[in-house]
Amino acid sequence: MDVFGSLASGFETALSLKNVYLCFIGCLWGTMVGVLPGIGPLAGITLLIPVTFGLDATGAIIMLAGIYYGAMYGGSTTSILMNVPGESASVVTCIEGYKMTLKGRGGAALFISAWGSFVGGTLSIVGLMVLAPTLAEFAVKFGPPEMFSVLLVAFVLLGSLGSGSFFRTMPMVFLGLLIGTIGMDPLTGSLRFTHNITELYDGIGLLPVAMGAMGVGEILIATEESLLRIIHKVKLRELLPTRDELRASWGPIFRGSGIGFLIGLMPGSAHVLSSFVSYMTEKRMAKRPEEFGSGRIEGVAGPETANNAASGSAMVPFLSLGIPTGPAPAVMMIALLIHGISPGPLFISKHPDVFWGLIASMYLGNVMLIILNLPLVGIFISLLRIPFRILFPVILLICLVGTYSVNTSTFELSVLLFFGILGYFIRKIKYDMAPLILAMIIGPTMELSLRQALMRSDGSFAIFWDSPITMTLIGVSLLLLVWNIYRGVRPTKASWEKALEEGS
Amino acid sequence: MTRDRTASLLFLAVGIYGFFYSLQLPMGRWNEPGPGVFPIALSILLLVSGVSWFILGRPRGADKDLREKVRWGDTLKALATPLKITGVTALLILVFHHAGYLVSATLYLFVLLFWVSRYRFIVSLPLALAIGVGSWYFFHKLLSVQLPKGLLFL
């Protein structure tokens, strides 16, 4: 079946009453978690995993994906109206968005942000629809050496795209890989780092680690600060941008779509990075760059488009290669595994209904989100009136229930707390937890591919430069490694890092 | 101590533990790598990172952000609330199965609201009861999430 035929059958699946409802719930919940600082898409997805147990795989992934891209829409609202990013990818939106609010143009910033998110999100789904099946078809031919080479590139990219420097990110990657080895060795059955604790035989669960490090850790940090919030009100008629603002936004929206899509394909903090790169691109291309920082619409349009485009393209490696590029896709992958479906090269050919149903639902979800985020923005803003002193115990309780519900295990609650404390400590010393989590997820596949490749070649490393694919990938990872070492030895701040400093 | 040096201690501690544990695992041969190869390689990389950052993380140099000293006095003061939350959460985990969700979650919320958020008793108690019972109804009854029954058999 061609792309359009498959898409038509996808729409047939997505437009069933049940799936439309699930898509709506996902988008609504995603917008809510995006609006609320302290709960990101990761926590939002994890919390609804237990709900998916009673659903089929298509319904489950439609709802969880809705939360993922819905959170990107919602994250900008608090950045624009309160100067508080609801989601890490919306940090850069604070710079221009909040200044626009102070100038009385907050409504226009919200409109352009939602419109850009819609365009970026929709274009990235087109990219996902075209690229994922092609990549999966190509990846079917991958054996252990090719898989190891792909993962090697992913790891070097993780080092360079993390929010810290390469030399500070790599130890976190090693730590994540080491944690990933805990449990039973898949090839020999030997137990590693288990200390006779039976709960560790299957390894450490990703959910408690991710929820602990990103959710509980974030709360512990947030409770150190007093959160004084000033919420600016926006009337419906103030939402319409002027003709000049609309004209100025088109370029950034299309450039943001391209930037976001490309960066979203890479592992690491893609959402955050894509919005920063887009912001810097717009600043460089502006006729009057000195006006940036005083409320330019281009500085809202570009980054908000880019982080939505990145959320669409992040699904490409996750669905076609089985490599999640961030903690949120990783949790979605777990949800699919719970339903007996393994994302990877064979996913699209084995489960076309799930894949095309998801694609069609994403088109639908983007339309729902633009409706939810423009006329109904006031309803979401009212969520922010709940005092943080009440909100944080509720978020903690939700994290605990979300973790417990997957395996009904109190041991996993201890893991959650342990990684919460670790996440707090790591944040305090300004290191990044995301590479650790990603390394932990991809690590077991990387180890297995390396060992299988060496067994196949009778111990010869020449297997990694026997085929053009592995040779190219190993070459790319070596080049990236050299570039990163050079950058690490001669540290110069990236333009987006400077932009953040200027903005804050 | 600088932030980098603090991080280096974590890398060194995990690296040393990983290294000595991995030594007990079979290493195999190149044509059949054993379960110890990957962990020992990672432990060595962590040890190298730890030693490097311990040396490079001394309190001078260009990258001031991460080489600035961790002010332990301020840190300990700021730690009070996270420590309270961690302690209360650890207690909840201990009693979760035995007391059941409804009892333990309500108590947990009450302690956090009263002790950490510093709401008055007459505010904390009804709030904890409302959220505790409401969340139990939402998760257990509406979403069919398996929660421990405990004391109230609910």
Chai-1 contact restraints between the chains, C-beta under 6 A:
chainA,res_idxA,chainB,res_idxB,connection_type,confidence,min_distance_angstrom,max_distance_angstrom,comment,restraint_id
A,P50,B,V145,contact,1.0,0.0,6.0,A-B,restraint_1
A,V51,B,L143,contact,1.0,0.0,6.0,A-B,restraint_2
A,P171,B,F11,contact,1.0,0.0,6.0,A-B,restraint_3
A,P171,B,S49,contact,1.0,0.0,6.0,A-B,restraint_4
A,F174,B,L42,contact,1.0,0.0,6.0,A-B,restraint_5
A,F174,B,L45,contact,1.0,0.0,6.0,A-B,restraint_6
A,F174,B,L46,contact,1.0,0.0,6.0,A-B,restraint_7
A,L177,B,L42,contact,1.0,0.0,6.0,A-B,restraint_8
A,L178,B,G18,contact,1.0,0.0,6.0,A-B,restraint_9
A,L178,B,L42,contact,1.0,0.0,6.0,A-B,restraint_10
A,T181,B,F38,contact,1.0,0.0,6.0,A-B,restraint_11
A,T181,B,P39,contact,1.0,0.0,6.0,A-B,restraint_12
A,D185,B,P35,contact,1.0,0.0,6.0,A-B,restraint_13
A,T188,B,P35,contact,1.0,0.0,6.0,A-B,restraint_14
A,S190,B,P35,contact,1.0,0.0,6.0,A-B,restraint_15
A,R192,B,P35,contact,1.0,0.0,6.0,A-B,restraint_16
A,L220,B,P82,contact,1.0,0.0,6.0,A-B,restraint_17
A,T223,B,T81,contact,1.0,0.0,6.0,A-B,restraint_18
A,E224,B,A78,contact,1.0,0.0,6.0,A-B,restraint_19
A,R389,B,S117,contact,1.0,0.0,6.0,A-B,restraint_20
A,P393,B,L109,contact,1.0,0.0,6.0,A-B,restraint_21
A,P393,B,L112,contact,1.0,0.0,6.0,A-B,restraint_22
A,L397,B,A105,contact,1.0,0.0,6.0,A-B,restraint_23
A,V401,B,F139,contact,1.0,0.0,6.0,A-B,restraint_24
A,S405,B,V145,contact,1.0,0.0,6.0,A-B,restraint_25
A,T408,B,Q146,contact,1.0,0.0,6.0,A-B,restraint_26
A,T410,B,I93,contact,1.0,0.0,6.0,A-B,restraint_27
A,T410,B,F96,contact,1.0,0.0,6.0,A-B,restraint_28
A,T410,B,H97,contact,1.0,0.0,6.0,A-B,restraint_29
A,L413,B,I93,contact,1.0,0.0,6.0,A-B,restraint_30
A,S414,B,I93,contact,1.0,0.0,6.0,A-B,restraint_31
A,L417,B,T89,contact,1.0,0.0,6.0,A-B,restraint_32
A,I429,B,R3,contact,1.0,0.0,6.0,A-B,restraint_33
A,I429,B,T6,contact,1.0,0.0,6.0,A-B,restraint_34
A,I429,B,A7,contact,1.0,0.0,6.0,A-B,restraint_35
A,K430,B,R3,contact,1.0,0.0,6.0,A-B,restraint_36
A,K430,B,L66,contact,1.0,0.0,6.0,A-B,restraint_37
A,Y431,B,A7,contact,1.0,0.0,6.0,A-B,restraint_38
A,E447,B,F38,contact,1.0,0.0,6.0,A-B,restraint_39
A,R451,B,P33,contact,1.0,0.0,6.0,A-B,restraint_40
A,L454,B,P33,contact,1.0,0.0,6.0,A-B,restraint_41
A,M455,B,E32,contact,1.0,0.0,6.0,A-B,restraint_42
A,D458,B,N31,contact,1.0,0.0,6.0,A-B,restraint_43
A,G459,B,W30,contact,1.0,0.0,6.0,A-B,restraint_44
A,G459,B,N31,contact,1.0,0.0,6.0,A-B,restraint_45
